[in-house]
Amino acid sequence: MPRYDAVIVGGGHNGLTAAAYLAGAGRSVLVLERLDHVGGAAVSAQVFPGVDARLSRYSYLVSLLPRQVVAELGLPITLRRRRYASYTPVGDAGLLVDTHDPAATRDSFARLTGGDAEFEAWTALYGRIARLAERLAPSLLEPLRSREELRRLVDDDATWRDLVETPIGEVVRRELRDDVVRGVVATDALIGTFASVDDPGLAQNRCFLYHVIGNGTGDWDVPVGGMGAVSGALRDAALAAGAELRVRAEVTEVDPAGEVTFTDDDGVAHRVGAGHVLAGCAPAELARLLGDDAGERPEGAQLKVNMLLARLPRLRDGVDPAAAFSGTFHVNESLSQLGEAYGQAAAGRVPDLPPAEIYCHSLTDPSILGPGLREAGAHTLTLFGLHMPARLFREDNEARRADALTATLRSLDSVLAEPLEVCLYRDAEGRPCIEARTPLDVEADVGLPGGHIFHRPLSWPFAEVAEEVGTWGVETAHQRVLLCGAGARRGGGVSGIPGRAAAMAILGR
């Protein structure tokens, strides 16, 4: 049977990253992808029939994708920095964080909170976080260090304790006084993570940590051309280096001795040999393919809503919508609102006013819109709804999706000066351009168990047992089988880091 140095299960962005590195080092590589296209959840799609707009259908923005990976693989992608970090509407006021104008940001804080104290506290907190991120980010591209070694590297015990040892809810209550400002900070702990900000297990802290350390800055950049441009560049790099790629090839079994069985369009089982098998799929899926115990099923926790607008909606406080929506637009995400929504979802209910965050890709990168839409002033909106765990949708996904979308639009309308519905673009049939994807939809569409966008709960970016020190965080119980997807240590965040780590583990670098 054919034999390769590496067979990669899944053509998501991490699998393609591993393929590009290994093929570039002269190894023979085969990538097997179940769908008819590569990219996994990091794809762009024409979501609305007949409408010339390509949306990043499942994923958000790029944060953790290291500039080093872009340079090493020679990826022809452009990442644009957003001027406005966030906008949070509150009644007839709003908090606008302008990274280019600290004085304007200070004034916005003062209007919301009645003085400068909260701005000063916010600035001090994020100053500490920035120093930790600058020290911590380079280690993501190195073999794992121990917890204590990484703590010494950070060289700031107080910030280390706040982010790694203390529930983030306790930290924001201690450092900040305003409920809204506390919530703006805490939301970074809850993207794709169903947890209380006070969870002693600290799943929320791990999520927060990855959201704030990307490239040593934590900035969330916009990929020109959408997420599909990132995956497309990785695909091209892998193919140019000599990797083979087969789509519509569903892997059905992995033998840890180094064999992979898959079926393609002919319905016949094929076997290939592999020096190493790299799993770009979720660990639970790898366990199934190996015949191992998959353990507890992952559970995603987000509602993804994709929209195309004829125009941006007006805001109550008169802030320019182009400024408010180009950064992260926070909807009902004060700390108390986050807690209330979590309690309702934990009790099995769609939250009454679901917290959500939105951004408008086309304000930073209009290339994702056709010329006619650009001239007409149309814009995309991408919404991530928090505290929408898969359990809410299991009995009746269709009905609960409709309930969740209705509640989410009600939540959004509560902070706008006009209903969003009047701004929605209509397709040729007169249908509003809006779609919602639940965790179960994500599971069905791209094969993420439970719709978990990180494949499973995120792990700390350091070795948690002595045996892991010096490894790459991709190893499994089987010597020739490695993880190379978001479920690896230091995974998640559309980073390419696990794919690169798997390649480095094989190449011995």
C-alpha positions in Angstrom: 0.0 0.0 0.0 1.1 3.6 -0.5 3.2 4.9 2.4 3.9 8.5 3.6 6.1 10.0 6.2 3.0 11.7 7.6 -0.8 11.3 7.0 -2.8 14.2 8.3 -6.5 13.5 9.3 -8.4 16.7 8.5 -7.6 19.7 6.2 -8.4 22.5 8.7 -6.0 25.4 9.0 -3.8 23.5 11.5 -3.6 20.4 9.4 -2.6 22.5 6.4 0.0 24.3 8.6 1.6 20.9 9.6 1.5 19.8 5.9 3.3 22.9 4.8 6.1 22.6 7.3 6.6 18.9 6.8 6.5 18.9 3.0 8.8 21.9 3.1 11.3 19.9 5.0 11.2 17.2 2.4 8.8 14.7 4.0 6.1 12.9 2.0 2.7 14.1 3.3 -0.9 13.2 2.6 -3.8 15.3 3.9 -7.2 13.6 4.0 -10.3 15.9 4.3 -13.9 14.6 4.7 -15.5 17.7 3.1 -15.2 18.9 -0.5 -13.0 21.8 0.5 -10.2 22.5 3.1 -10.2 25.0 5.8 -12.4 23.4 8.4 -14.1 26.1 10.4 -11.8 28.8 9.0 -13.5 29.3 5.7 -15.3 32.0 3.8 -18.6 31.3 2.1 -21.3 32.9 0.0 -23.9 32.3 2.8 -26.8 34.0 1.1 -27.8 32.6 -2.4 -27.2 35.1 -5.2 -25.7 37.7 -2.9 -22.1 38.6 -3.6 -20.7 38.6 -0.1 -18.3 36.1 1.4 -18.5 35.8 5.2 -16.3 34.0 7.6 -19.1 31.6 8.4 -17.9 29.9 11.6 -14.8 31.6 12.9 -14.2 35.1 14.3 -11.0 37.1 13.7 -7.3 36.2 13.7 -5.6 36.7 17.1 -3.0 34.1 17.9 -1.7 33.5 14.3 2.0 34.3 14.9 3.7 36.6 12.5 6.6 34.1 12.7 4.4 31.4 11.1 3.3 33.8 8.3 7.0 34.6 7.7 8.3 31.0 7.9 5.7 29.7 5.4 5.8 32.8 3.2 2.0 33.2 3.4 0.7 36.0 1.2 -1.9 37.2 3.6 -2.6 40.7 5.0 -3.8 41.3 8.5 -5.2 44.7 9.3 -5.3 46.3 12.7 -8.6 47.8 13.9 -8.5 51.4 15.3 -11.4 50.9 17.7 -11.0 48.1 20.2 -14.6 48.0 21.3 -17.9 49.9 21.8 -20.4 49.1 24.5 -23.8 50.8 24.4 -25.3 51.6 27.8 -28.7 53.3 27.6 -28.3 56.6 25.9 -24.5 56.5 26.4 -21.7 54.2 25.3 -18.1 53.3 26.0 -15.9 53.7 23.0 -12.3 52.4 23.3 -10.2 54.2 20.7 -6.6 52.8 20.5 -5.5 55.9 18.5 -6.8 58.5 20.9 -6.4 57.8 24.6 -7.9 61.2 25.5 -11.1 60.3 23.7 -11.2 56.9 25.5 -10.7 58.7 28.8 -13.6 61.0 28.1 -15.8 58.1 27.1 -15.0 56.4 30.4 -15.7 59.6 32.3 -19.1 60.0 30.7 -20.1 56.4 31.6 -18.6 56.2 35.1 -18.6 59.9 36.3 -14.8 60.3 36.6 -11.3 59.2 35.6 -10.8 56.5 38.3 -12.2 53.7 36.2 -10.1 54.6 33.1 -7.0 54.7 35.3 -7.8 51.2 36.8 -8.6 49.8 33.3 -5.3 51.2 31.9 -3.3 49.8 34.8 -4.9 46.3 34.5 -4.3 46.1 30.8 -0.8 47.4 31.2 -0.1 44.4 33.5 -1.7 42.1 31.0 0.3 43.5 28.1 3.6 42.9 29.9 2.6 39.3 30.6 1.6 38.8 27.0 4.8 40.2 25.7 6.8 37.7 27.8 4.5 34.7 27.3 3.7 34.8 23.6 7.1 33.7 22.2 6.9 30.5 24.4 3.9 29.3 22.4 6.3 28.5 19.5 8.8 26.6 21.7 8.8 23.2 23.5 6.7 23.2 26.6 8.1 24.7 29.8 7.1 23.9 33.3 4.6 26.0 35.2 7.3 27.4 37.4 9.7 28.1 34.6 7.0 30.0 32.7 6.1 31.9 35.9 9.7 33.0 36.2 9.7 34.0 32.6 6.7 36.3 33.1 8.5 37.8 36.2 5.3 39.3 37.6 3.8 37.1 40.4 0.8 39.4 41.0 -0.4 39.3 37.4 0.4 35.5 37.2 -1.8 34.9 40.2 -4.6 37.0 38.8 -4.7 35.2 35.4 -3.5 31.7 36.2 -4.6 31.1 39.8 -7.6 33.4 40.7 -11.0 33.2 39.0 -11.3 36.1 36.6 -14.5 37.2 38.2 -12.7 37.9 41.5 -10.0 39.8 39.7 -12.3 42.2 37.8 -14.4 42.9 40.9 -11.2 43.8 42.8 -9.6 45.9 40.1 -12.7 47.7 38.6 -15.8 49.3 40.1 -18.2 49.7 37.2 -20.4 46.7 36.2 -20.2 47.4 32.5 -16.4 47.9 32.5 -16.0 44.7 34.5 -18.1 42.8 31.9 -16.2 44.2 28.9 -13.1 42.6 30.4 -14.7 39.4 31.4 -16.2 38.6 28.0 -12.8 37.5 26.7 -13.1 34.6 29.2 -16.3 33.3 27.8 -16.0 33.0 24.0 -16.8 29.4 23.2 -16.5 28.5 26.9 -19.6 27.8 29.0 -18.5 28.7 32.5 -19.1 31.2 35.3 -16.5 33.9 35.7 -16.2 32.5 39.2 -15.6 28.9 38.2 -12.9 27.4 40.5 -11.9 25.1 37.7 -10.6 28.2 35.8 -11.8 27.2 32.4 -12.7 30.9 31.9 -9.2 32.0 32.8 -7.6 29.7 30.3 -9.9 31.2 27.6 -9.1 34.7 28.8 -5.4 34.1 28.6 -5.4 33.0 25.0 -7.6 35.9 24.0 -5.1 38.5 25.4 -1.6 37.1 24.5 -1.8 36.8 20.7 1.5 37.9 19.1 2.5 39.5 22.4 -0.2 42.2 22.1 -3.5 40.4 22.2 -4.8 42.5 19.2 -7.4 40.9 17.1 -6.6 41.6 13.4 -8.8 41.3 10.3 -7.6 39.0 7.5 -8.1 40.7 4.2 -10.3 38.4 2.1 -11.8 36.8 5.2 -10.8 33.6 7.1 -10.9 31.7 3.8 -7.9 33.7 2.6 -5.9 32.4 5.6 -6.8 28.7 4.9 -6.3 29.2 1.2 -2.8 30.6 1.7 -1.9 27.6 3.9 -3.4 25.2 1.3 -1.3 26.7 -1.4 1.9 26.6 0.7 1.3 22.9 1.5 0.7 22.0 -2.2 3.7 24.1 -3.4 5.9 22.3 -0.9 4.8 18.9 -2.4 2.1 17.7 0.0 -0.8 15.7 -1.5 -4.4 16.7 -0.7 -7.5 14.5 -1.1 -10.9 16.0 -0.4 -14.1 13.9 0.0 -11.8 11.4 1.8 -13.4 10.3 5.1 -11.0 8.6 7.5 -12.7 5.6 9.1 -9.9 4.0 11.2 -6.5 4.8 12.5 -4.1 2.0 13.5 -1.6 3.4 16.0 1.0 1.1 14.3 0.9 3.5 11.3 -2.0 2.7 9.0 -5.0 4.9 8.1 -8.1 3.7 6.4 -10.4 6.0 4.5 -13.2 6.0 1.9 -13.7 8.5 -0.9 -16.3 9.0 -3.6 -16.0 5.4 -4.9 -17.2 4.1 -1.6 -14.2 1.7 -1.4 -12.0 1.5 1.6 -8.4 2.5 1.0 -5.4 2.0 3.3 -2.2 4.0 3.5 0.9 3.6 5.7 2.2 6.4 7.8 5.4 7.1 9.6 3.3 9.4 11.8 -0.5 10.1 11.9 -1.4 13.7 12.7 -4.9 14.4 13.9 -6.2 17.7 12.8 -9.6 16.5 14.0 -10.8 16.8 17.6 -9.3 14.5 20.3 -12.7 12.9 20.8 -12.9 12.1 17.1 -9.4 10.7 17.1 -10.3 8.4 20.0 -13.2 7.0 18.0 -10.9 6.4 15.0 -8.4 4.6 17.3 -11.2 2.6 19.1 -10.2 4.3 22.4 -12.4 5.7 25.1 -13.4 9.2 24.0 -14.1 10.3 27.6 -16.5 13.1 28.3 -18.2 14.6 25.3 -17.1 18.2 24.5 -19.8 20.9 24.6 -19.7 24.1 22.5 -21.4 27.2 23.9 -21.9 29.8 21.2 -24.5 31.0 18.7 -23.0 32.2 15.5 -25.1 34.7 13.5 -24.1 35.9 10.1 -25.8 39.0 8.6 -25.6 41.3 5.6 -27.0 44.8 6.2 -28.1 47.3 3.7 -26.7 49.9 6.1 -25.4 50.0 9.7 -28.1 50.7 12.4 -28.2 54.0 14.2 -27.1 54.2 17.8 -28.7 56.1 20.7 -25.8 58.2 21.8 -24.9 59.4 18.3 -21.6 57.6 18.0 -20.7 56.9 14.4 -21.8 53.4 13.6 -18.7 52.9 11.5 -16.6 53.4 14.6 -18.8 51.4 17.0 -19.1 48.3 14.7 -15.5 48.2 13.4 -14.3 47.0 16.8 -16.0 44.5 19.1 -19.5 45.7 19.8 -20.6 44.4 23.2 -24.3 43.6 23.7 -25.7 43.3 27.2 -22.3 42.1 28.5 -22.1 43.8 31.9 -20.7 41.4 34.6 -24.2 41.1 36.2 -25.8 40.4 32.8 -23.2 37.7 32.0 -23.9 36.1 35.3 -27.7 36.1 34.9 -27.4 34.7 31.4 -25.1 31.9 32.6 -27.6 31.0 35.3 -30.5 30.8 32.9 -28.5 28.7 30.4 -27.2 26.4 33.2 -30.9 25.8 34.2 -31.7 24.8 30.6 -33.2 28.0 29.3 -32.2 30.3 26.4 -31.2 33.5 28.2 -33.8 36.2 28.1 -31.3 38.8 26.9 -28.4 36.8 25.5 -25.0 38.5 25.8 -23.3 38.8 22.5 -20.5 40.6 20.6 -20.4 41.7 17.1 -18.0 43.1 14.6 -18.2 44.4 11.0 -15.5 42.8 8.9 -16.4 44.8 5.8 -15.6 48.1 7.5 -11.9 47.1 7.7 -11.8 44.8 4.6 -14.5 45.7 2.0 -12.9 43.2 -0.4 -15.3 40.5 0.9 -18.2 42.4 -0.7 -18.9 42.5 -4.5 -18.6 45.9 -6.2 -22.4 46.5 -6.2 -22.7 45.9 -2.5 -19.8 48.1 -1.7 -21.3 50.9 -3.8 -24.6 50.5 -2.1 -23.1 50.9 1.4 -23.9 47.3 2.4 -22.0 45.7 5.3 -21.5 42.3 7.0 -22.1 41.7 10.6 -20.8 38.7 12.5 -22.3 38.0 15.9 -21.1 35.5 18.6 -23.7 34.8 21.2 -22.3 33.7 24.6 -23.8 31.2 27.0 -25.5 29.1 24.3 -24.4 25.6 25.3 -25.2 22.6 23.0 -27.5 21.1 25.7 -30.0 23.8 25.0 -30.5 22.5 21.4 -30.3 18.8 21.7 -34.1 18.0 22.0 -35.1 20.2 19.0 -32.3 22.0 17.3 -34.6 23.7 14.7 -37.1 25.2 17.3 -34.4 26.2 19.8 -32.3 27.8 17.1 -35.3 30.0 16.2 -35.8 30.8 19.9 -32.2 31.6 20.4 -32.1 33.9 17.3 -35.3 35.7 18.4 -33.9 36.3 21.9 -30.5 37.4 20.5 -32.1 39.9 18.1 -34.3 41.2 21.0 -31.1 41.7 23.0 -29.4 43.6 20.2 -32.5 45.7 19.5 -32.5 46.7 23.2 -29.3 48.7 22.7 -29.9 50.2 19.2 -31.8 53.3 18.2 -33.8 51.3 15.6 -34.7 47.6 15.0 -32.0 45.7 13.2 -34.6 44.2 10.9 -35.1 47.4 9.0 -31.4 47.4 8.2 -31.1 43.8 6.9 -30.3 43.4 3.2 -32.8 41.3 1.2 -31.9 38.7 -1.4 -33.5 38.4 -4.8 -36.4 36.5 -3.3 -37.0 39.2 -0.6 -35.6 37.1 2.2 -33.6 38.8 4.9 -29.9 38.0 4.8 -29.4 36.4 8.2 -28.5 32.9 9.4 -27.8 31.4 12.8 -25.6 28.4 13.5 -25.9 26.5 16.8 -23.2 24.2 18.3 -25.1 21.3 16.8 -25.1 22.9 13.4 -21.3 23.5 13.7 -21.0 19.8 14.7 -22.9 18.7 11.6 -21.3 21.1 9.2 -17.6 20.8 10.1 -17.4 17.8 12.4 -16.5 19.6 15.7 -17.9 17.3 18.5 -20.5 19.2 20.4 -19.8 22.2 18.2 -16.9 23.1 20.5 -14.8 25.6 18.6 -11.7 24.7 20.6 -12.3 20.9 20.1 -12.4 20.6 23.9 -11.8 22.9 26.9 -8.6 24.9 26.5 -5.5 23.9 28.4 -2.8 25.9 30.1 0.2 26.9 27.8 2.7 25.1 30.0 3.5 21.5 31.1 1.2 20.4 33.9 3.2 17.2 34.6 7.0 16.7 34.6 6.8 14.3 31.7 5.4 17.0 29.4 8.4 19.4 29.9 10.3 19.7 26.6 7.5 18.1 24.5 5.4 20.1 22.1 2.0 19.5 23.7 0.8 17.4 20.7 1.8 13.9 21.9 -0.7 11.1 22.6 -0.5 7.7 24.3 0.5 6.3 20.9 4.1 7.2 19.8 3.3 7.6 16.1 0.1 9.5 16.6 0.1 13.2 17.3 -2.5 15.9 17.7 -2.2 18.8 15.3 -5.6 20.6 15.9 -7.1 23.0 18.3 -7.5 20.2 20.9 -3.7 20.1 21.4 -2.1 22.1 24.2 -1.8 25.7 23.1 -4.6 25.1 20.6 -7.5 27.3 19.6 -7.8 30.8 18.3 -7.1 30.1 14.6 -3.4 30.1 15.4 -1.6 27.4 13.4 0.4 26.8 16.5 -0.6 23.1 17.0 0.1 22.4 13.4 3.5 23.9 13.6 4.1 22.1 16.9 3.3 18.7 15.5 5.6 19.3 12.6 8.4 20.4 14.9 7.9 17.3 17.1 8.4 15.1 14.0 11.3 17.1 12.7 13.0 17.1 16.1 13.5 20.9 16.1 
